[in-house]
Amino acid sequence: MFDHFDLLAPLYDRAIPFARLDWMLKAARLPVDGLLLDAGGGTGRVATALRPYARDVVVADVSPGMLSQARAKRLTGVRAPSERLPFPDAVFPRIIMVDALHHVLDQRQTIAELWRVLQPGGCLVIEEPDIRRLVVKFVAVVEKLALMRSHFLSPPQIVALFPPQARVQVQVEGYNAWVIVEK
């Protein structure tokens, strides 16, 4: 099957730079003396910026091309779908997933896996384009036409995927939404 992300990998960091470090540090309650998982982290563009704020950062992604870029930055890269993470339960005190949830095959299973590997007292931050915005709806159509397996959820739909005991807050700014979850 054609992998758009293998094709985009060499250009991805320049095309979509990470520019929200201060905000991410606050949302993810960083620094942390422990591991940080960047689920669907691709080239490690966000993980690279967060590396000084955790003991180690692990990038999990399914795209070999993207992971090759992450490993070139000396990040720990693990090839794994977010629906079946190869980690023990409750191993990560911090998890981020930036602009990736709409690309996974099974969003419900992805959330279950992220919840499973998150430590009690840990924090998970999901950043997604807000499908309720017209420009994001346009992006969603373009991704469908490009035969990408995108399926955008609104922030309330993402929140509904978490178990009832999750402490969840949503912040929306511009075209993005952040779902911040504490276990």
Helices and strands as residue ranges (DSSP letters): H 4-15, H 21-27, E 35-39, H 45-50, G 51-53, E 56-61, H 64-72, E 76-79, E 92-98, G 101-103, H 107-117, E 118-129, H 134-145, H 155-159, E 167-173, E 176-182
